[in-house]
Amino acid sequence: MVKLCKNAEHKFNASNTDVRRLDDYCAGTVAREISAATIDTPDPCSVAILLCTFHGQHFLADQLDSIEAQTFHNWKIWASDDGSQDDTHIILEAYQRKWECERLFVQHGPALGFARNFLSLTCDQSIQAGYYAWCDQDDIWEADKLQRALDCLERVPAEVPALYCSRTRLVDEANQEIGLSACFSKPASFANALMQSIGGGNTMVFNHAARKLLCEAGPDVEVVSHDSWAYMIVSGCGGKVFYDPYPSLRYRQHGGNLVGTNLDWRAKLDRITRLGKGWFRDWNDRNIISLHRIRTHLTPENQQVLDLFSNARKKWLLPRLIGLKKAGIYRQTFGGNVGLFVAAIFKKI
């Protein structure tokens, strides 16, 4: 600060009036620098909840109530609405009035699908916090959701990208429990992230270092899902990924779900059908292209995994299988890996 004022001193004479002007000038300059520093240095103990909405009137209030009931209190919500024509905006405005403080901010989304909406909100530089939590409009958070996530993430140095995700409790439209999502036990890794996400985006909380990587990749990456993308980025760039087998939220299953559970036979049949049509291969095409945006941040080991995987997909049968084996890609379950092998044979990866 002293150096700053000395640099400014040549602009003024030594009269009392000029000294006062010098004081004002220095104070104003310092204030501007402090303001800029505040933008660049988020509150390390705060959580920005990134909520994406679209025609969410039926369940949105339950979600907002569950956020209000969190045992961790230092949070704010940024809601990005993708063009709702129902009462979503009315509900959001009602909670803005109810909370009577700057707890909830609402903006327009890009209207290009849920993944682009979440990434657009994530890359909004006006939003600054120590941690970021993606939030769907129709879930119900357990009261300790944020605290459990922070208990994991706070163990990681601030400069290391870190991501928390968890299992979910499945409920129907009336909030009656109908089961649990799959519980995964294999290690989290980039080789696994290339094949699946171990946690839904609605369970994910990540630190500022992970957010920086997502911002560097940009909001316009042509990925299918923001959750698998976050898992790939953090694991690929040498970050820490925490998978919590304890369900952190009640994941509501209903007719309006854009993305639902993969546990019932209809969902599995749908996945097999899409696999046969080349959906999974197209997904991987997009991911590989997108990962090249942040290739320099990938660890050398994971750059090699990406290259082996990318090259193997183009080869004929035997070299393809050998190359995919060398890449080390895997899914979390035995059945999933059997399906992966079959897809590799028919060049559907």
C-alpha positions as CSV (number, residue, x, y, z in Angstrom):
1,M,0.0,0.0,0.0
2,V,2.9,2.4,0.8
3,K,4.5,1.6,-2.5
4,L,1.2,2.3,-4.3
5,C,0.9,5.8,-2.7
6,K,4.5,6.6,-3.5
7,N,3.9,5.7,-7.1
8,A,1.0,8.2,-7.1
9,E,2.9,11.0,-5.4
10,H,4.5,12.5,-8.5
11,K,1.0,13.5,-9.6
12,F,0.6,16.1,-6.8
13,N,2.4,19.0,-5.1
14,A,3.0,19.1,-1.4
15,S,0.3,21.7,-0.4
16,N,-2.3,20.6,2.2
17,T,-4.9,20.5,-0.5
18,D,-2.8,18.3,-2.7
19,V,-2.0,16.1,0.3
20,R,-5.7,15.6,0.9
21,R,-6.1,14.9,-2.8
22,L,-3.2,12.4,-2.6
23,D,-4.9,10.7,0.3
24,D,-8.1,10.5,-1.6
25,Y,-6.4,9.2,-4.7
26,C,-4.5,6.5,-2.8
27,A,-7.6,5.5,-0.9
28,G,-9.6,5.2,-4.1
29,T,-6.8,3.3,-5.9
30,V,-6.4,0.9,-3.0
31,A,-10.2,0.4,-2.8
32,R,-10.3,-0.5,-6.5
33,E,-7.4,-3.0,-5.9
34,I,-9.2,-4.5,-2.9
35,S,-12.4,-4.8,-4.9
36,A,-10.6,-6.6,-7.8
37,A,-8.9,-8.9,-5.3
38,T,-12.2,-9.7,-3.8
39,I,-13.5,-10.8,-7.2
40,D,-10.5,-13.0,-7.8
41,T,-10.3,-14.5,-4.3
42,P,-13.6,-16.1,-3.3
43,D,-14.6,-16.8,0.3
44,P,-12.9,-20.1,0.9
45,C,-15.6,-21.3,3.3
46,S,-18.6,-20.5,1.0
47,V,-20.7,-22.7,-1.3
48,A,-22.3,-21.5,-4.5
49,I,-25.3,-23.7,-5.3
50,L,-25.7,-23.8,-9.1
51,L,-29.4,-24.7,-9.7
52,C,-30.7,-25.3,-13.2
53,T,-34.5,-25.1,-13.8
54,F,-36.9,-25.9,-16.6
55,H,-40.6,-26.3,-15.9
56,G,-39.9,-27.1,-12.3
57,Q,-43.0,-25.9,-10.6
58,H,-44.1,-29.3,-9.2
59,F,-41.0,-30.1,-7.0
60,L,-38.9,-27.0,-6.9
61,A,-40.2,-25.8,-3.5
62,D,-39.3,-29.1,-1.9
63,Q,-35.8,-28.7,-3.2
64,L,-35.4,-25.1,-1.9
65,D,-36.8,-26.1,1.5
66,S,-34.2,-28.9,1.8
67,I,-31.4,-26.4,0.9
68,E,-32.7,-24.0,3.6
69,A,-32.5,-26.9,6.1
70,Q,-28.8,-27.6,5.5
71,T,-26.6,-27.9,8.6
72,F,-24.0,-25.9,6.7
73,H,-25.3,-22.3,6.3
74,N,-22.7,-20.4,4.3
75,W,-24.4,-20.9,0.9
76,K,-26.0,-18.9,-1.9
77,I,-28.0,-20.1,-4.8
78,W,-27.7,-19.0,-8.4
79,A,-30.6,-20.3,-10.5
80,S,-30.4,-20.5,-14.3
81,D,-33.7,-21.0,-15.9
82,D,-33.9,-22.4,-19.4
83,G,-37.2,-20.8,-20.5
84,S,-39.8,-22.1,-18.2
85,Q,-43.4,-21.3,-19.1
86,D,-44.9,-22.6,-15.8
87,D,-44.7,-21.1,-12.3
88,T,-41.0,-21.8,-11.8
89,H,-40.2,-18.0,-11.8
90,I,-43.0,-17.3,-9.4
91,I,-41.6,-19.9,-7.0
92,L,-38.1,-18.5,-7.2
93,E,-39.3,-15.0,-6.6
94,A,-41.3,-16.1,-3.6
95,Y,-38.2,-17.6,-2.0
96,Q,-36.2,-14.5,-2.8
97,R,-38.7,-12.5,-0.8
98,K,-38.9,-15.2,2.0
99,W,-35.2,-15.3,2.6
100,E,-35.0,-11.4,2.6
101,C,-31.3,-11.4,1.8
102,E,-29.0,-12.0,-1.1
103,R,-29.4,-15.7,-0.9
104,L,-31.0,-16.5,-4.3
105,F,-30.1,-15.0,-7.7
106,V,-32.0,-15.8,-10.9
107,Q,-30.8,-15.5,-14.5
108,H,-31.6,-16.8,-18.0
109,G,-30.0,-20.0,-19.3
110,P,-28.8,-20.6,-22.8
111,A,-31.7,-22.9,-23.7
112,L,-29.4,-25.5,-25.2
113,G,-30.1,-28.4,-23.0
114,F,-29.4,-29.3,-19.3
115,A,-25.6,-29.9,-19.7
116,R,-25.0,-26.6,-21.4
117,N,-27.1,-24.8,-18.8
118,F,-25.0,-26.3,-16.0
119,L,-21.7,-25.5,-17.7
120,S,-22.8,-22.0,-18.6
121,L,-23.7,-21.3,-15.0
122,T,-20.4,-23.0,-13.8
123,C,-18.3,-20.8,-16.1
124,D,-20.1,-17.5,-15.1
125,Q,-17.2,-15.5,-13.6
126,S,-19.6,-13.3,-11.6
127,I,-20.1,-16.3,-9.4
128,Q,-17.3,-16.8,-6.9
129,A,-17.1,-19.2,-4.0
130,G,-14.8,-21.6,-2.3
131,Y,-16.9,-24.6,-3.4
132,Y,-19.6,-25.2,-6.0
133,A,-22.6,-27.6,-5.8
134,W,-24.7,-28.6,-8.8
135,C,-28.3,-28.8,-8.0
136,D,-31.3,-30.3,-9.9
137,Q,-34.8,-28.8,-9.4
138,D,-36.7,-31.9,-8.3
139,D,-34.5,-33.6,-5.7
140,I,-34.6,-33.3,-1.9
141,W,-31.2,-32.9,-0.2
142,E,-30.4,-34.6,3.0
143,A,-29.7,-32.1,5.7
144,D,-26.0,-32.9,5.9
145,K,-25.4,-33.1,2.2
146,L,-23.1,-30.0,2.0
147,Q,-21.3,-30.7,5.2
148,R,-20.4,-34.2,4.2
149,A,-19.0,-32.9,1.0
150,L,-17.0,-30.2,2.6
151,D,-15.6,-32.7,5.2
152,C,-14.0,-34.5,2.3
153,L,-13.0,-31.5,0.1
154,E,-11.5,-29.5,2.9
155,R,-8.8,-32.1,3.3
156,V,-7.4,-31.3,-0.1
157,P,-5.0,-28.4,-0.6
158,A,-6.8,-25.4,-2.3
159,E,-4.7,-25.6,-5.4
160,V,-5.5,-29.3,-6.1
161,P,-8.8,-29.9,-8.0
162,A,-11.2,-32.0,-6.0
163,L,-14.7,-33.4,-6.6
164,Y,-17.2,-35.0,-4.2
165,C,-20.1,-37.2,-5.4
166,S,-22.3,-39.8,-3.8
167,R,-24.9,-42.5,-4.0
168,T,-28.5,-41.5,-4.0
169,R,-31.8,-42.6,-2.4
170,L,-34.4,-43.2,-5.1
171,V,-37.9,-41.9,-4.4
172,D,-41.1,-41.6,-6.4
173,E,-43.2,-38.5,-7.1
174,A,-44.7,-38.6,-3.6
175,N,-41.2,-38.9,-2.0
176,Q,-41.7,-42.5,-1.1
177,E,-38.5,-44.5,-1.2
178,I,-38.2,-47.1,-4.0
179,G,-34.5,-48.1,-3.7
180,L,-30.9,-46.9,-3.9
181,S,-28.6,-46.2,-6.7
182,A,-25.8,-48.6,-7.4
183,C,-22.9,-48.6,-4.9
184,F,-19.5,-48.5,-6.6
185,S,-16.3,-50.0,-5.0
186,K,-13.6,-49.8,-7.7
187,P,-11.2,-46.8,-7.6
188,A,-12.1,-43.5,-9.2
189,S,-9.8,-42.8,-12.1
190,F,-9.6,-41.2,-15.5
191,A,-9.7,-44.7,-17.2
192,N,-13.0,-45.2,-15.5
193,A,-14.3,-41.7,-16.1
194,L,-13.9,-42.2,-19.9
195,M,-16.5,-45.0,-19.6
196,Q,-19.0,-43.7,-17.0
197,S,-19.7,-41.3,-14.2
198,I,-19.7,-42.8,-10.7
199,G,-21.9,-40.0,-9.4
200,G,-24.8,-37.9,-10.7
201,G,-24.3,-34.2,-11.2
202,N,-27.0,-33.6,-8.6
203,T,-24.6,-35.1,-5.9
204,M,-21.5,-33.3,-7.0
205,V,-19.7,-30.6,-5.0
206,F,-16.3,-29.4,-6.2
207,N,-13.6,-26.9,-5.2
208,H,-12.5,-23.7,-6.8
209,A,-9.5,-25.3,-8.5
210,A,-11.8,-27.8,-10.2
211,R,-14.1,-25.0,-11.2
212,K,-11.1,-23.2,-12.9
213,L,-10.5,-26.3,-15.0
214,L,-14.1,-26.4,-16.1
215,C,-14.0,-22.7,-17.0
216,E,-10.8,-23.2,-19.0
217,A,-12.5,-25.9,-21.0
218,G,-15.4,-23.6,-21.5
219,P,-19.2,-23.7,-21.3
220,D,-19.5,-24.7,-25.0
221,V,-17.8,-28.1,-25.0
222,E,-20.0,-30.6,-26.9
223,V,-20.3,-33.2,-24.1
224,V,-23.4,-35.2,-23.4
225,S,-23.4,-34.8,-19.6
226,H,-21.8,-32.3,-17.2
227,D,-21.3,-34.9,-14.5
228,S,-19.2,-37.3,-16.5
229,W,-17.3,-34.3,-17.9
230,A,-16.5,-33.1,-14.4
231,Y,-15.3,-36.6,-13.4
232,M,-13.1,-36.8,-16.5
233,I,-11.5,-33.4,-15.9
234,V,-10.8,-33.7,-12.2
235,S,-9.5,-37.3,-12.4
236,G,-7.6,-36.6,-15.6
237,C,-5.8,-33.6,-14.3
238,G,-4.5,-35.3,-11.2
239,G,-7.2,-34.1,-8.9
240,K,-8.9,-35.9,-6.0
241,V,-12.3,-37.6,-6.5
242,F,-14.3,-38.7,-3.4
243,Y,-17.2,-41.2,-3.8
244,D,-19.5,-41.3,-0.8
245,P,-21.5,-44.6,-0.5
246,Y,-23.9,-42.8,1.8
247,P,-26.8,-41.3,-0.1
248,S,-26.6,-37.5,0.0
249,L,-30.1,-36.8,-1.5
250,R,-33.4,-38.2,-2.4
251,Y,-33.4,-38.5,-6.2
252,R,-37.0,-38.2,-7.4
253,Q,-38.0,-40.5,-10.3
254,H,-40.9,-39.1,-12.3
255,G,-42.2,-38.8,-15.9
256,G,-40.5,-35.5,-16.5
257,N,-36.9,-36.7,-15.6
258,L,-34.5,-35.6,-18.3
259,V,-32.0,-38.1,-16.9
260,G,-33.1,-40.9,-14.5
261,T,-31.7,-44.0,-12.9
262,N,-30.3,-46.8,-15.0
263,L,-31.4,-49.5,-12.6
264,D,-34.7,-50.8,-14.0
265,W,-34.9,-53.1,-17.0
266,R,-36.5,-50.5,-19.3
267,A,-33.5,-48.1,-18.7
268,K,-31.1,-50.9,-19.4
269,L,-32.9,-51.9,-22.5
270,D,-32.8,-48.3,-23.7
271,R,-29.1,-48.2,-23.1
272,I,-28.5,-51.3,-25.1
273,T,-30.6,-49.9,-27.9
274,R,-28.7,-46.6,-28.0
275,L,-25.4,-48.5,-27.8
276,G,-26.4,-50.5,-30.9
277,K,-27.2,-47.2,-32.7
278,G,-23.8,-45.8,-32.0
279,W,-24.8,-43.4,-29.2
280,F,-21.9,-44.4,-26.9
281,R,-19.4,-44.1,-29.7
282,D,-20.7,-40.6,-30.5
283,W,-20.5,-39.7,-26.8
284,N,-16.8,-40.7,-26.8
285,D,-16.1,-38.8,-30.0
286,R,-17.4,-35.7,-28.3
287,N,-15.5,-36.3,-25.0
288,I,-12.2,-36.9,-26.8
289,I,-12.5,-33.7,-28.8
290,S,-13.4,-31.8,-25.7
291,L,-10.6,-33.2,-23.7
292,H,-8.0,-31.8,-26.1
293,R,-9.0,-28.3,-24.9
294,I,-7.3,-29.1,-21.6
295,R,-4.8,-31.7,-22.7
296,T,-1.9,-29.7,-21.3
297,H,-3.5,-30.1,-17.8
298,L,-3.8,-33.8,-18.0
299,T,-1.1,-35.8,-16.2
300,P,1.4,-37.5,-18.5
301,E,0.0,-40.9,-17.5
302,N,-3.6,-39.8,-18.4
303,Q,-2.4,-38.2,-21.7
304,Q,-1.1,-41.7,-22.6
305,V,-4.4,-43.3,-21.5
306,L,-6.3,-40.8,-23.7
307,D,-4.1,-41.4,-26.7
308,L,-4.2,-45.2,-26.4
309,F,-8.0,-45.1,-26.1
310,S,-8.5,-42.7,-29.0
311,N,-6.2,-44.6,-31.3
312,A,-7.5,-48.0,-30.4
313,R,-11.1,-47.1,-31.4
314,K,-10.0,-46.6,-35.0
315,K,-8.3,-50.0,-35.5
316,W,-9.6,-53.3,-36.7
317,L,-10.7,-56.0,-34.2
318,L,-7.6,-57.5,-32.6
319,P,-5.5,-54.3,-32.4
320,R,-8.6,-52.5,-31.1
321,L,-9.1,-54.9,-28.3
322,I,-5.4,-54.9,-27.4
323,G,-5.2,-51.1,-27.5
324,L,-8.3,-50.7,-25.3
325,K,-6.8,-53.2,-22.8
326,K,-3.5,-51.2,-22.7
327,A,-5.6,-48.0,-22.1
328,G,-7.0,-49.7,-19.0
329,I,-10.5,-48.5,-19.4
330,Y,-13.1,-50.1,-17.2
331,R,-16.6,-49.8,-15.7
332,Q,-17.5,-50.3,-12.1
333,T,-19.4,-53.5,-12.3
334,F,-18.8,-57.0,-13.8
335,G,-21.9,-56.7,-16.0
336,G,-20.8,-53.3,-17.2
337,N,-17.4,-54.6,-18.2
338,V,-19.0,-57.5,-20.1
339,G,-21.1,-54.9,-22.0
340,L,-17.9,-52.9,-22.6
341,F,-16.2,-55.9,-24.1
342,V,-19.1,-56.6,-26.4
343,A,-19.3,-53.0,-27.5
344,A,-15.5,-53.1,-28.2
345,I,-15.9,-56.1,-30.4
346,F,-18.6,-54.4,-32.5
347,K,-16.7,-51.1,-32.6
348,K,-19.4,-49.3,-30.6
349,I,-17.0,-47.6,-28.1
